[in-house]
Amino acid sequence: MTELIQEFLETFMSRSGADAAGQESDTESEFSLSVRAQGSVVYILLRGELEFHHIESFNSAVDPVLAEPTSKHVVVHMGEVSFVDSTGLACLVTASQIVKERAGNVHLVACKPFIMKTLEITRLRRVFLLHDTFLDAYTAANETTDAA
């Protein structure tokens, strides 16, 4: 299991700036994402500003994967997110609504203090499962999937 996690992280790091199809994302305003699906879990690594100007890039990479009926959990690594606005939060909430219809969850990983505060202020903390590490989120998503 640890080897698989390392593979995901290495893949994410090497594909920074590429979307799910391997195409370059909008990087003019310091935003990139990598998306990978394995079984019923979708893994997303975000970098930069998750805000209005980047929502189209986010949606074009994430929506097709979430449209798959087998996508039950979403693990989003937030450790390199430098800013998030209401439209960025709305994208995460929408993903949560989609997977909750399939008895799944969105797992947020490595949220910085400003993100945690934003989730508290907006009362969205209860919408997501929060994890300190990718391993914790990976384990939680896969245990829930295996139990179903």
PyMOL CGO cylinders between C-alpha atoms (Angstrom):
from pymol import cmd
from pymol.cgo import CYLINDER

trace = [
    CYLINDER, 0.00, 0.00, 0.00, 2.81, 2.43, 0.85, 0.3, 1, 1, 1, 1, 1, 1,
    CYLINDER, 2.81, 2.43, 0.85, 4.39, 1.84, -2.57, 0.3, 1, 1, 1, 1, 1, 1,
    CYLINDER, 4.39, 1.84, -2.57, 1.10, 2.75, -4.24, 0.3, 1, 1, 1, 1, 1, 1,
    CYLINDER, 1.10, 2.75, -4.24, 0.87, 5.98, -2.24, 0.3, 1, 1, 1, 1, 1, 1,
    CYLINDER, 0.87, 5.98, -2.24, 4.45, 6.86, -3.18, 0.3, 1, 1, 1, 1, 1, 1,
    CYLINDER, 4.45, 6.86, -3.18, 3.63, 6.15, -6.84, 0.3, 1, 1, 1, 1, 1, 1,
    CYLINDER, 3.63, 6.15, -6.84, 0.64, 8.50, -6.69, 0.3, 1, 1, 1, 1, 1, 1,
    CYLINDER, 0.64, 8.50, -6.69, 2.66, 11.29, -5.13, 0.3, 1, 1, 1, 1, 1, 1,
    CYLINDER, 2.66, 11.29, -5.13, 5.50, 10.87, -7.61, 0.3, 1, 1, 1, 1, 1, 1,
    CYLINDER, 5.50, 10.87, -7.61, 3.02, 10.84, -10.47, 0.3, 1, 1, 1, 1, 1, 1,
    CYLINDER, 3.02, 10.84, -10.47, 1.37, 13.98, -9.13, 0.3, 1, 1, 1, 1, 1, 1,
    CYLINDER, 1.37, 13.98, -9.13, 4.68, 15.74, -8.73, 0.3, 1, 1, 1, 1, 1, 1,
    CYLINDER, 4.68, 15.74, -8.73, 5.85, 14.81, -12.23, 0.3, 1, 1, 1, 1, 1, 1,
    CYLINDER, 5.85, 14.81, -12.23, 2.53, 15.84, -13.82, 0.3, 1, 1, 1, 1, 1, 1,
    CYLINDER, 2.53, 15.84, -13.82, 2.20, 19.21, -12.15, 0.3, 1, 1, 1, 1, 1, 1,
    CYLINDER, 2.20, 19.21, -12.15, 0.34, 21.47, -14.51, 0.3, 1, 1, 1, 1, 1, 1,
    CYLINDER, 0.34, 21.47, -14.51, -1.32, 18.62, -16.36, 0.3, 1, 1, 1, 1, 1, 1,
    CYLINDER, -1.32, 18.62, -16.36, -4.96, 17.78, -16.21, 0.3, 1, 1, 1, 1, 1, 1,
    CYLINDER, -4.96, 17.78, -16.21, -6.52, 14.31, -16.22, 0.3, 1, 1, 1, 1, 1, 1,
    CYLINDER, -6.52, 14.31, -16.22, -5.85, 13.94, -19.95, 0.3, 1, 1, 1, 1, 1, 1,
    CYLINDER, -5.85, 13.94, -19.95, -2.26, 15.05, -19.59, 0.3, 1, 1, 1, 1, 1, 1,
    CYLINDER, -2.26, 15.05, -19.59, -2.96, 18.46, -21.13, 0.3, 1, 1, 1, 1, 1, 1,
    CYLINDER, -2.96, 18.46, -21.13, -1.48, 21.60, -19.71, 0.3, 1, 1, 1, 1, 1, 1,
    CYLINDER, -1.48, 21.60, -19.71, -3.75, 23.48, -17.33, 0.3, 1, 1, 1, 1, 1, 1,
    CYLINDER, -3.75, 23.48, -17.33, -4.08, 27.25, -17.14, 0.3, 1, 1, 1, 1, 1, 1,
    CYLINDER, -4.08, 27.25, -17.14, -0.84, 28.25, -15.46, 0.3, 1, 1, 1, 1, 1, 1,
    CYLINDER, -0.84, 28.25, -15.46, -0.81, 31.98, -16.17, 0.3, 1, 1, 1, 1, 1, 1,
    CYLINDER, -0.81, 31.98, -16.17, -2.10, 32.71, -12.67, 0.3, 1, 1, 1, 1, 1, 1,
    CYLINDER, -2.10, 32.71, -12.67, -0.16, 30.06, -10.78, 0.3, 1, 1, 1, 1, 1, 1,
    CYLINDER, -0.16, 30.06, -10.78, -2.62, 27.17, -10.79, 0.3, 1, 1, 1, 1, 1, 1,
    CYLINDER, -2.62, 27.17, -10.79, -2.14, 23.53, -11.65, 0.3, 1, 1, 1, 1, 1, 1,
    CYLINDER, -2.14, 23.53, -11.65, -3.83, 20.27, -10.87, 0.3, 1, 1, 1, 1, 1, 1,
    CYLINDER, -3.83, 20.27, -10.87, -3.30, 16.59, -11.42, 0.3, 1, 1, 1, 1, 1, 1,
    CYLINDER, -3.30, 16.59, -11.42, -6.16, 14.12, -11.40, 0.3, 1, 1, 1, 1, 1, 1,
    CYLINDER, -6.16, 14.12, -11.40, -5.93, 10.35, -11.21, 0.3, 1, 1, 1, 1, 1, 1,
    CYLINDER, -5.93, 10.35, -11.21, -8.64, 7.77, -10.64, 0.3, 1, 1, 1, 1, 1, 1,
    CYLINDER, -8.64, 7.77, -10.64, -8.03, 4.33, -9.21, 0.3, 1, 1, 1, 1, 1, 1,
    CYLINDER, -8.03, 4.33, -9.21, -11.02, 2.13, -8.66, 0.3, 1, 1, 1, 1, 1, 1,
    CYLINDER, -11.02, 2.13, -8.66, -13.66, 4.14, -6.85, 0.3, 1, 1, 1, 1, 1, 1,
    CYLINDER, -13.66, 4.14, -6.85, -11.26, 6.82, -5.58, 0.3, 1, 1, 1, 1, 1, 1,
    CYLINDER, -11.26, 6.82, -5.58, -10.32, 10.01, -7.44, 0.3, 1, 1, 1, 1, 1, 1,
    CYLINDER, -10.32, 10.01, -7.44, -7.04, 11.62, -6.36, 0.3, 1, 1, 1, 1, 1, 1,
    CYLINDER, -7.04, 11.62, -6.36, -6.48, 15.33, -7.00, 0.3, 1, 1, 1, 1, 1, 1,
    CYLINDER, -6.48, 15.33, -7.00, -3.37, 17.37, -6.29, 0.3, 1, 1, 1, 1, 1, 1,
    CYLINDER, -3.37, 17.37, -6.29, -3.94, 21.13, -6.37, 0.3, 1, 1, 1, 1, 1, 1,
    CYLINDER, -3.94, 21.13, -6.37, -1.30, 23.85, -6.54, 0.3, 1, 1, 1, 1, 1, 1,
    CYLINDER, -1.30, 23.85, -6.54, -1.75, 27.59, -6.41, 0.3, 1, 1, 1, 1, 1, 1,
    CYLINDER, -1.75, 27.59, -6.41, -4.96, 29.55, -6.30, 0.3, 1, 1, 1, 1, 1, 1,
    CYLINDER, -4.96, 29.55, -6.30, -8.27, 27.68, -6.43, 0.3, 1, 1, 1, 1, 1, 1,
    CYLINDER, -8.27, 27.68, -6.43, -10.35, 30.67, -7.45, 0.3, 1, 1, 1, 1, 1, 1,
    CYLINDER, -10.35, 30.67, -7.45, -12.71, 32.10, -10.05, 0.3, 1, 1, 1, 1, 1, 1,
    CYLINDER, -12.71, 32.10, -10.05, -10.16, 32.37, -12.87, 0.3, 1, 1, 1, 1, 1, 1,
    CYLINDER, -10.16, 32.37, -12.87, -9.23, 28.69, -12.59, 0.3, 1, 1, 1, 1, 1, 1,
    CYLINDER, -9.23, 28.69, -12.59, -12.62, 27.06, -12.13, 0.3, 1, 1, 1, 1, 1, 1,
    CYLINDER, -12.62, 27.06, -12.13, -12.95, 26.18, -15.81, 0.3, 1, 1, 1, 1, 1, 1,
    CYLINDER, -12.95, 26.18, -15.81, -9.60, 24.35, -15.69, 0.3, 1, 1, 1, 1, 1, 1,
    CYLINDER, -9.60, 24.35, -15.69, -10.62, 22.58, -12.49, 0.3, 1, 1, 1, 1, 1, 1,
    CYLINDER, -10.62, 22.58, -12.49, -14.01, 21.53, -13.85, 0.3, 1, 1, 1, 1, 1, 1,
    CYLINDER, -14.01, 21.53, -13.85, -12.69, 20.39, -17.23, 0.3, 1, 1, 1, 1, 1, 1,
    CYLINDER, -12.69, 20.39, -17.23, -10.24, 18.05, -15.47, 0.3, 1, 1, 1, 1, 1, 1,
    CYLINDER, -10.24, 18.05, -15.47, -12.45, 16.85, -12.62, 0.3, 1, 1, 1, 1, 1, 1,
    CYLINDER, -12.45, 16.85, -12.62, -15.99, 16.69, -14.05, 0.3, 1, 1, 1, 1, 1, 1,
    CYLINDER, -15.99, 16.69, -14.05, -15.38, 13.81, -16.48, 0.3, 1, 1, 1, 1, 1, 1,
    CYLINDER, -15.38, 13.81, -16.48, -13.87, 11.67, -13.73, 0.3, 1, 1, 1, 1, 1, 1,
    CYLINDER, -13.87, 11.67, -13.73, -16.69, 12.48, -11.29, 0.3, 1, 1, 1, 1, 1, 1,
    CYLINDER, -16.69, 12.48, -11.29, -19.23, 11.66, -14.00, 0.3, 1, 1, 1, 1, 1, 1,
    CYLINDER, -19.23, 11.66, -14.00, -18.11, 8.04, -13.85, 0.3, 1, 1, 1, 1, 1, 1,
    CYLINDER, -18.11, 8.04, -13.85, -20.62, 6.17, -11.66, 0.3, 1, 1, 1, 1, 1, 1,
    CYLINDER, -20.62, 6.17, -11.66, -17.77, 4.25, -10.02, 0.3, 1, 1, 1, 1, 1, 1,
    CYLINDER, -17.77, 4.25, -10.02, -16.22, 7.42, -8.58, 0.3, 1, 1, 1, 1, 1, 1,
    CYLINDER, -16.22, 7.42, -8.58, -17.23, 7.25, -4.93, 0.3, 1, 1, 1, 1, 1, 1,
    CYLINDER, -17.23, 7.25, -4.93, -14.52, 9.09, -3.01, 0.3, 1, 1, 1, 1, 1, 1,
    CYLINDER, -14.52, 9.09, -3.01, -12.39, 12.12, -3.82, 0.3, 1, 1, 1, 1, 1, 1,
    CYLINDER, -12.39, 12.12, -3.82, -9.05, 12.76, -2.10, 0.3, 1, 1, 1, 1, 1, 1,
    CYLINDER, -9.05, 12.76, -2.10, -7.85, 16.34, -2.61, 0.3, 1, 1, 1, 1, 1, 1,
    CYLINDER, -7.85, 16.34, -2.61, -4.32, 17.26, -1.54, 0.3, 1, 1, 1, 1, 1, 1,
    CYLINDER, -4.32, 17.26, -1.54, -4.54, 20.93, -0.49, 0.3, 1, 1, 1, 1, 1, 1,
    CYLINDER, -4.54, 20.93, -0.49, -1.01, 21.34, 0.87, 0.3, 1, 1, 1, 1, 1, 1,
    CYLINDER, -1.01, 21.34, 0.87, 0.14, 23.57, -1.99, 0.3, 1, 1, 1, 1, 1, 1,
    CYLINDER, 0.14, 23.57, -1.99, -3.02, 25.68, -2.29, 0.3, 1, 1, 1, 1, 1, 1,
    CYLINDER, -3.02, 25.68, -2.29, -2.12, 29.32, -1.69, 0.3, 1, 1, 1, 1, 1, 1,
    CYLINDER, -2.12, 29.32, -1.69, -5.62, 30.82, -1.94, 0.3, 1, 1, 1, 1, 1, 1,
    CYLINDER, -5.62, 30.82, -1.94, -9.21, 29.63, -2.21, 0.3, 1, 1, 1, 1, 1, 1,
    CYLINDER, -9.21, 29.63, -2.21, -12.29, 31.77, -2.87, 0.3, 1, 1, 1, 1, 1, 1,
    CYLINDER, -12.29, 31.77, -2.87, -16.02, 31.04, -2.79, 0.3, 1, 1, 1, 1, 1, 1,
    CYLINDER, -16.02, 31.04, -2.79, -16.01, 29.60, -6.31, 0.3, 1, 1, 1, 1, 1, 1,
    CYLINDER, -16.01, 29.60, -6.31, -13.20, 27.23, -5.37, 0.3, 1, 1, 1, 1, 1, 1,
    CYLINDER, -13.20, 27.23, -5.37, -15.11, 26.14, -2.29, 0.3, 1, 1, 1, 1, 1, 1,
    CYLINDER, -15.11, 26.14, -2.29, -18.21, 25.69, -4.45, 0.3, 1, 1, 1, 1, 1, 1,
    CYLINDER, -18.21, 25.69, -4.45, -16.33, 23.26, -6.70, 0.3, 1, 1, 1, 1, 1, 1,
    CYLINDER, -16.33, 23.26, -6.70, -15.35, 21.17, -3.69, 0.3, 1, 1, 1, 1, 1, 1,
    CYLINDER, -15.35, 21.17, -3.69, -18.91, 21.26, -2.33, 0.3, 1, 1, 1, 1, 1, 1,
    CYLINDER, -18.91, 21.26, -2.33, -20.27, 20.18, -5.72, 0.3, 1, 1, 1, 1, 1, 1,
    CYLINDER, -20.27, 20.18, -5.72, -17.84, 17.25, -5.77, 0.3, 1, 1, 1, 1, 1, 1,
    CYLINDER, -17.84, 17.25, -5.77, -19.02, 16.36, -2.27, 0.3, 1, 1, 1, 1, 1, 1,
    CYLINDER, -19.02, 16.36, -2.27, -22.67, 16.42, -3.35, 0.3, 1, 1, 1, 1, 1, 1,
    CYLINDER, -22.67, 16.42, -3.35, -21.92, 14.13, -6.30, 0.3, 1, 1, 1, 1, 1, 1,
    CYLINDER, -21.92, 14.13, -6.30, -20.07, 11.49, -4.29, 0.3, 1, 1, 1, 1, 1, 1,
    CYLINDER, -20.07, 11.49, -4.29, -22.45, 11.66, -1.33, 0.3, 1, 1, 1, 1, 1, 1,
    CYLINDER, -22.45, 11.66, -1.33, -25.18, 10.45, -3.72, 0.3, 1, 1, 1, 1, 1, 1,
    CYLINDER, -25.18, 10.45, -3.72, -22.99, 7.35, -4.04, 0.3, 1, 1, 1, 1, 1, 1,
    CYLINDER, -22.99, 7.35, -4.04, -22.42, 7.09, -0.26, 0.3, 1, 1, 1, 1, 1, 1,
    CYLINDER, -22.42, 7.09, -0.26, -18.94, 8.57, -0.64, 0.3, 1, 1, 1, 1, 1, 1,
    CYLINDER, -18.94, 8.57, -0.64, -16.99, 11.55, 0.69, 0.3, 1, 1, 1, 1, 1, 1,
    CYLINDER, -16.99, 11.55, 0.69, -14.52, 14.24, -0.25, 0.3, 1, 1, 1, 1, 1, 1,
    CYLINDER, -14.52, 14.24, -0.25, -11.33, 13.93, 1.80, 0.3, 1, 1, 1, 1, 1, 1,
    CYLINDER, -11.33, 13.93, 1.80, -9.23, 17.09, 2.11, 0.3, 1, 1, 1, 1, 1, 1,
    CYLINDER, -9.23, 17.09, 2.11, -5.55, 16.55, 2.91, 0.3, 1, 1, 1, 1, 1, 1,
    CYLINDER, -5.55, 16.55, 2.91, -2.95, 18.89, 4.43, 0.3, 1, 1, 1, 1, 1, 1,
    CYLINDER, -2.95, 18.89, 4.43, -5.14, 21.99, 4.65, 0.3, 1, 1, 1, 1, 1, 1,
    CYLINDER, -5.14, 21.99, 4.65, -3.18, 25.07, 5.66, 0.3, 1, 1, 1, 1, 1, 1,
    CYLINDER, -3.18, 25.07, 5.66, -4.43, 27.13, 8.63, 0.3, 1, 1, 1, 1, 1, 1,
    CYLINDER, -4.43, 27.13, 8.63, -6.10, 29.74, 6.40, 0.3, 1, 1, 1, 1, 1, 1,
    CYLINDER, -6.10, 29.74, 6.40, -8.08, 26.99, 4.66, 0.3, 1, 1, 1, 1, 1, 1,
    CYLINDER, -8.08, 26.99, 4.66, -9.09, 25.47, 7.99, 0.3, 1, 1, 1, 1, 1, 1,
    CYLINDER, -9.09, 25.47, 7.99, -10.24, 28.89, 9.19, 0.3, 1, 1, 1, 1, 1, 1,
    CYLINDER, -10.24, 28.89, 9.19, -12.21, 29.42, 5.97, 0.3, 1, 1, 1, 1, 1, 1,
    CYLINDER, -12.21, 29.42, 5.97, -13.89, 26.03, 6.40, 0.3, 1, 1, 1, 1, 1, 1,
    CYLINDER, -13.89, 26.03, 6.40, -14.77, 26.95, 9.99, 0.3, 1, 1, 1, 1, 1, 1,
    CYLINDER, -14.77, 26.95, 9.99, -16.16, 30.39, 9.12, 0.3, 1, 1, 1, 1, 1, 1,
    CYLINDER, -16.16, 30.39, 9.12, -18.25, 29.03, 6.24, 0.3, 1, 1, 1, 1, 1, 1,
    CYLINDER, -18.25, 29.03, 6.24, -19.34, 26.02, 8.29, 0.3, 1, 1, 1, 1, 1, 1,
    CYLINDER, -19.34, 26.02, 8.29, -18.10, 23.76, 5.53, 0.3, 1, 1, 1, 1, 1, 1,
    CYLINDER, -18.10, 23.76, 5.53, -15.78, 21.78, 7.79, 0.3, 1, 1, 1, 1, 1, 1,
    CYLINDER, -15.78, 21.78, 7.79, -18.60, 19.30, 8.40, 0.3, 1, 1, 1, 1, 1, 1,
    CYLINDER, -18.60, 19.30, 8.40, -19.01, 18.73, 4.65, 0.3, 1, 1, 1, 1, 1, 1,
    CYLINDER, -19.01, 18.73, 4.65, -15.54, 17.24, 4.20, 0.3, 1, 1, 1, 1, 1, 1,
    CYLINDER, -15.54, 17.24, 4.20, -13.43, 14.63, 5.92, 0.3, 1, 1, 1, 1, 1, 1,
    CYLINDER, -13.43, 14.63, 5.92, -10.14, 16.27, 6.92, 0.3, 1, 1, 1, 1, 1, 1,
    CYLINDER, -10.14, 16.27, 6.92, -6.80, 14.46, 7.09, 0.3, 1, 1, 1, 1, 1, 1,
    CYLINDER, -6.80, 14.46, 7.09, -3.28, 15.52, 7.97, 0.3, 1, 1, 1, 1, 1, 1,
    CYLINDER, -3.28, 15.52, 7.97, -1.59, 13.15, 5.53, 0.3, 1, 1, 1, 1, 1, 1,
    CYLINDER, -1.59, 13.15, 5.53, -2.23, 11.56, 2.17, 0.3, 1, 1, 1, 1, 1, 1,
    CYLINDER, -2.23, 11.56, 2.17, -1.78, 8.13, 3.81, 0.3, 1, 1, 1, 1, 1, 1,
    CYLINDER, -1.78, 8.13, 3.81, -4.61, 8.87, 6.27, 0.3, 1, 1, 1, 1, 1, 1,
    CYLINDER, -4.61, 8.87, 6.27, -6.95, 9.96, 3.47, 0.3, 1, 1, 1, 1, 1, 1,
    CYLINDER, -6.95, 9.96, 3.47, -5.95, 7.04, 1.24, 0.3, 1, 1, 1, 1, 1, 1,
    CYLINDER, -5.95, 7.04, 1.24, -6.62, 4.59, 4.05, 0.3, 1, 1, 1, 1, 1, 1,
    CYLINDER, -6.62, 4.59, 4.05, -9.97, 6.15, 4.98, 0.3, 1, 1, 1, 1, 1, 1,
    CYLINDER, -9.97, 6.15, 4.98, -11.21, 6.28, 1.39, 0.3, 1, 1, 1, 1, 1, 1,
    CYLINDER, -11.21, 6.28, 1.39, -10.20, 2.72, 0.65, 0.3, 1, 1, 1, 1, 1, 1,
    CYLINDER, -10.20, 2.72, 0.65, -11.51, 1.29, 3.94, 0.3, 1, 1, 1, 1, 1, 1,
    CYLINDER, -11.51, 1.29, 3.94, -14.89, 2.90, 3.30, 0.3, 1, 1, 1, 1, 1, 1,
    CYLINDER, -14.89, 2.90, 3.30, -14.89, 1.59, -0.26, 0.3, 1, 1, 1, 1, 1, 1,
    CYLINDER, -14.89, 1.59, -0.26, -13.89, -1.92, 0.81, 0.3, 1, 1, 1, 1, 1, 1,
    CYLINDER, -13.89, -1.92, 0.81, -16.61, -2.00, 3.48, 0.3, 1, 1, 1, 1, 1, 1,
    CYLINDER, -16.61, -2.00, 3.48, -19.35, -1.16, 0.97, 0.3, 1, 1, 1, 1, 1, 1,
]
cmd.load_cgo(trace, "trace")
